[in-house]
Amino acid sequence: MVGVTRTAITVRHGAGHSELLLLAAAAAWAWVALRRGDMGSGAMAWDLPAFLGMWTVMMAAMMLPATSPVAALYARTVPVHRTPRMIAFTAGYVLVWSAAGLPAYALAGGATHLATTRPAAGTAAAAAVFAVNGVYQLSPLKDRCLAKCRSPIGLLLRYASYRGPSRHLRAGAHHGAFCLGCCWSLMLLFTAFGVMNPWAMVGLAAVVTTEKRLPRGRLVARAVGLASLALAIAVFWAPLLATNLTGGGMGGMGLRHL
């Protein structure tokens, strides 16, 4: 009975940690929804710090639901100080995605320039974006990174060897790097759809969570890859599939100035 009781307590603690991250993700989604009216027209000029702040909140909203089980499991590998351990792990994870905002900023500026000055070139760029995502979704590297995200036990064993006060932050950053390796091409689609396109955010978040948490996540990744390759062809006949690059631009946020 003692063993059963301890197991039940451990599971409840793990669930609580996961729920804490889901609440954080919900708060991030609420912030994005509240700021949507200010950001959605694409007419605003964004400086780099403001963009990175917005991007970080977006990534927290989209990625925390998918990684919350891993962070909670990491916290449960020790009997004490579980919540600070999970917070540090999550902070390292989010920092990696925040850094990814630097190339995203440059791409957003380039997308706005093409959409406003060379729509035909924007259509070709949209086809390239869809094709890159499609090819990567079907690649062995995608499979390897996704496998690490879906079955992180090997990584958690590695993290047990980390030492020093920053070990939890480093563990989160390492896991975040694998997650970035898994999902960077999906985030590239924001270039076509618009950084602040709410439907793109919801759709991509659903894809990320499904790939990582559902039993047939790898099949979902391949299906998304094939669909993306189809979009790479279809966009030449239907440029509005990528309004952020082809001149529609109302679905998301662009940058007027870099």
Buried (B, 14 or more C-beta within 10 A) or exposed (E): EEEEEEEEEEEEBBEEBBEBBBEBBEBBBEBBEEEBEEBBEBEBEBEEEEBBEBBBBBBBBBBBBBBBBBBBBBBBEEEEEBEEBBBBBBBBBBBBBBBBBEEBBEBBBBBBBBBBEBBEBBBBBBBBBBBBBBBBBBBEEBBEBBBBBBEBEEBBEEBEEEEEEEBBBBBBBBBBBBBBBBBBBBBBBBBBBBBBBBEBBEBBBBBBBBBBBEEEBBEBBBBBBEBBBEBBEBBEEEBEBBBBBBBBBEBBBBBEEB
